[in-house]
Amino acid sequence: MSNQGHEHDEHDEHAHGDGHGGHAGHSHGVTLDADRRWLGIALTLITVFMAAEVVVGIVAGSLALISDAAHMLTDAASIVLALVAMRLAARPARGGFTYGLKRAEILSAQANGLTLLLLGAWLAYEAVRRLIHPSAVEGGLMLVTALAGIAVNVLAAWCLSKANRTSLNVEGAYQHVLNDLFAFIGTAVAALVVVLTGFERADPIATLVVVALMVRAGYGLLRESGRIFLEAAPADVDPDALGDRLVAESAVVEVHDLHVWQITSGQSALSAHVLVEPGGDCHEVRRGLERLLRDDYAITHTTLQVDHVPDQLLQVRAALPTDWPQPDHAGHCESPHGPVHREEPHAH
């Protein structure tokens, strides 16, 4: 877009924030808090206990234990995916992948959410079948195993809580383990009911409770990762309110072509075209807007094209009645490229 109405022809000098040549300190790497060591410890705990639980579940005839073991299998898979995705995301940008492979962790989060939903559907079917035709359950063995599972999952959840949970990928693995903890609590309660009363349908009822938790966690992961893939604005950012905030800054006349999206979890990006009043300092306006975005919205990856507004446009606006649609910089009433945020031109 040409820089009409001013003497600058240095778009590359003042058009960008830190997108490709801004803040030198901005890093696209995985944060140091995302500690692979903690994930590795949790993976070892879950894998060892899962193998033992499958054997015990078959011996005890407990669907709840088998469902817990299957859930632990998805726990292990989610941690493996998290570790792989973290390694991929840490690779520097190169070639055609200008953002690197950061969205590998979002693919991992989607896989975690999908496996929770699919496994939940299978377990729901099996639980309903056992409600109709109850099977014999060894309550004592089921109770001991469930209590051991609670201890293992508490320890695994603690390990994962030490990693960087602002990553949707790590959060997905954490949600898997946390849901498994709740599942073991439900299984322990069901086992106690079987031991005390002989009511064997408590086993599939506990399984259905686990299914509800799995569906809730799986849907949440798919929803959040889907927003990132569709390049929606971060959930805590209202683009219209953000645009109004930018245009309210000193010397800013108009903001349009405003886009805000997430590259990956915890890393948002923004681009916009900003028109500054004649005589305004484009460089200072850009720096001020970048500070605002960084300090108030935690958006550090910005690309701002800052130009002076043409004098002719200010004259046309001043001549129009206040209740008339105001033209944009191209002379039209609405921009075809997205929301337009304006304020009245400053007096000179």
Solvent accessible surface area in square Angstrom, and as a share of the most:
residue,aa,sasa,rsa
1,M,118,0.53
2,S,76,0.49
3,N,25,0.13
4,Q,96,0.43
5,G,52,0.50
6,H,30,0.13
7,E,143,0.64
8,H,46,0.21
9,D,137,0.71
10,E,52,0.23
11,H,63,0.28
12,D,116,0.60
13,E,107,0.48
14,H,0,0.00
15,A,1,0.00
16,H,56,0.25
17,G,0,0.00
18,D,8,0.04
19,G,6,0.06
20,H,160,0.71
21,G,68,0.65
22,G,33,0.32
23,H,76,0.34
24,A,110,0.85
25,G,75,0.72
26,H,47,0.21
27,S,80,0.51
28,H,71,0.32
29,G,40,0.38
30,V,45,0.26
31,T,76,0.44
32,L,178,0.89
33,D,96,0.50
34,A,9,0.07
35,D,44,0.23
36,R,93,0.34
37,R,147,0.54
38,W,45,0.16
39,L,0,0.00
40,G,27,0.26
41,I,68,0.34
42,A,0,0.00
43,L,38,0.19
44,T,84,0.49
45,L,47,0.24
46,I,0,0.00
47,T,59,0.34
48,V,105,0.60
49,F,28,0.12
50,M,29,0.13
51,A,60,0.46
52,A,53,0.41
53,E,0,0.00
54,V,65,0.37
55,V,93,0.54
56,V,36,0.20
57,G,0,0.00
58,I,119,0.60
59,V,106,0.61
60,A,4,0.03
61,G,24,0.23
62,S,0,0.00
63,L,6,0.03
64,A,1,0.01
65,L,0,0.00
66,I,53,0.27
67,S,0,0.00
68,D,0,0.00
69,A,3,0.03
70,A,22,0.17
71,H,0,0.00
72,M,0,0.00
73,L,104,0.52
74,T,17,0.10
75,D,0,0.00
76,A,10,0.08
77,A,47,0.36
78,S,0,0.00
79,I,0,0.00
80,V,69,0.39
81,L,67,0.33
82,A,0,0.00
83,L,38,0.19
84,V,80,0.46
85,A,4,0.03
86,M,2,0.01
87,R,147,0.54
88,L,50,0.25
89,A,5,0.04
90,A,44,0.34
91,R,132,0.48
92,P,87,0.55
93,A,57,0.44
94,R,170,0.62
95,G,74,0.71
96,G,76,0.73
97,F,130,0.54
98,T,89,0.52
99,Y,83,0.32
100,G,11,0.11
101,L,53,0.26
102,K,14,0.06
103,R,65,0.24
104,A,18,0.14
105,E,13,0.06
106,I,0,0.00
107,L,112,0.56
108,S,6,0.04
109,A,0,0.00
110,Q,53,0.24
111,A,35,0.27
112,N,2,0.01
113,G,0,0.00
114,L,91,0.45
115,T,54,0.31
116,L,0,0.00
117,L,50,0.25
118,L,113,0.56
119,L,28,0.14
120,G,0,0.00
121,A,64,0.50
122,W,114,0.40
123,L,0,0.00
124,A,27,0.21
125,Y,140,0.53
126,E,23,0.10
127,A,0,0.00
128,V,73,0.42
129,R,108,0.39
130,R,35,0.13
131,L,46,0.23
132,I,110,0.56
133,H,127,0.57
134,P,59,0.37
135,S,45,0.29
136,A,81,0.63
137,V,20,0.11
138,E,98,0.44
139,G,6,0.06
140,G,36,0.35
141,L,65,0.32
142,M,0,0.00
143,L,40,0.20
144,V,100,0.58
145,T,12,0.07
146,A,0,0.00
147,L,97,0.48
148,A,44,0.34
149,G,0,0.00
150,I,39,0.20
151,A,64,0.50
152,V,28,0.16
153,N,0,0.00
154,V,78,0.45
155,L,84,0.42
156,A,0,0.00
157,A,10,0.08
158,W,123,0.43
159,C,2,0.01
160,L,0,0.00
161,S,47,0.30
162,K,98,0.41
163,A,7,0.06
164,N,21,0.11
165,R,98,0.36
166,T,100,0.58
167,S,11,0.07
168,L,23,0.11
169,N,0,0.00
170,V,0,0.00
171,E,31,0.14
172,G,0,0.00
173,A,0,0.00
174,Y,27,0.10
175,Q,44,0.19
176,H,0,0.00
177,V,0,0.00
178,L,42,0.21
179,N,8,0.04
180,D,0,0.00
181,L,23,0.11
182,F,90,0.37
183,A,0,0.00
184,F,0,0.00
185,I,75,0.38
186,G,18,0.17
187,T,0,0.00
188,A,11,0.08
189,V,88,0.50
190,A,5,0.04
191,A,0,0.00
192,L,83,0.41
193,V,52,0.30
194,V,12,0.07
195,V,74,0.43
196,L,131,0.65
197,T,97,0.57
198,G,48,0.46
199,F,92,0.39
200,E,60,0.27
201,R,92,0.34
202,A,9,0.07
203,D,0,0.00
204,P,3,0.02
205,I,77,0.39
206,A,8,0.06
207,T,0,0.00
208,L,58,0.29
209,V,80,0.46
210,V,2,0.01
211,V,15,0.09
212,A,63,0.49
213,L,47,0.23
214,M,0,0.00
215,V,66,0.38
216,R,186,0.68
217,A,11,0.08
218,G,0,0.00
219,Y,128,0.49
220,G,17,0.17
221,L,7,0.04
222,L,47,0.23
223,R,120,0.44
224,E,57,0.26
225,S,0,0.00
226,G,17,0.16
227,R,79,0.29
228,I,5,0.02
229,F,69,0.29
230,L,151,0.75
231,E,97,0.43
232,A,32,0.25
233,A,18,0.14
234,P,8,0.05
235,A,84,0.65
236,D,128,0.66
237,V,15,0.09
238,D,83,0.43
239,P,48,0.30
240,D,82,0.43
241,A,53,0.41
242,L,0,0.00
243,G,0,0.00
244,D,79,0.41
245,R,99,0.36
246,L,0,0.00
247,V,9,0.05
248,A,69,0.53
249,E,58,0.26
250,S,96,0.62
251,A,15,0.12
252,V,0,0.00
253,V,0,0.00
254,E,0,0.00
255,V,0,0.00
256,H,0,0.00
257,D,28,0.14
258,L,9,0.04
259,H,93,0.42
260,V,11,0.06
261,W,44,0.15
262,Q,30,0.13
263,I,3,0.02
264,T,11,0.06
265,S,18,0.11
266,G,69,0.66
267,Q,26,0.11
268,S,18,0.12
269,A,0,0.00
270,L,1,0.01
271,S,27,0.17
272,A,7,0.05
273,H,7,0.03
274,V,0,0.00
275,L,5,0.02
276,V,0,0.00
277,E,30,0.13
278,P,39,0.24
279,G,81,0.77
280,G,13,0.12
281,D,76,0.40
282,C,2,0.01
283,H,44,0.20
284,E,79,0.35
285,V,15,0.09
286,R,33,0.12
287,R,101,0.37
288,G,19,0.18
289,L,2,0.01
290,E,7,0.03
291,R,108,0.39
292,L,18,0.09
293,L,0,0.00
294,R,92,0.34
295,D,100,0.52
296,D,77,0.40
297,Y,55,0.21
298,A,80,0.62
299,I,2,0.01
300,T,46,0.27
301,H,10,0.05
302,T,2,0.01
303,T,43,0.25
304,L,0,0.00
305,Q,31,0.14
306,V,0,0.00
307,D,3,0.01
308,H,12,0.05
309,V,0,0.00
310,P,12,0.08
311,D,72,0.38
312,Q,122,0.54
313,L,12,0.06
314,L,21,0.10
315,Q,122,0.54
316,V,75,0.43
317,R,13,0.05
318,A,83,0.64
319,A,86,0.67
320,L,46,0.23
321,P,63,0.40
322,T,133,0.78
323,D,124,0.64
324,W,138,0.48
325,P,86,0.54
326,Q,38,0.17
327,P,10,0.07
328,D,2,0.01
329,H,30,0.13
330,A,63,0.49
331,G,52,0.50
332,H,109,0.49
333,C,67,0.40
334,E,124,0.56
335,S,15,0.09
336,P,110,0.69
337,H,102,0.46
338,G,29,0.28
339,P,56,0.35
340,V,30,0.17
341,H,14,0.06
342,R,67,0.25
343,E,47,0.21
344,E,131,0.59
345,P,37,0.23
346,H,73,0.33
347,A,105,0.81
348,H,160,0.71
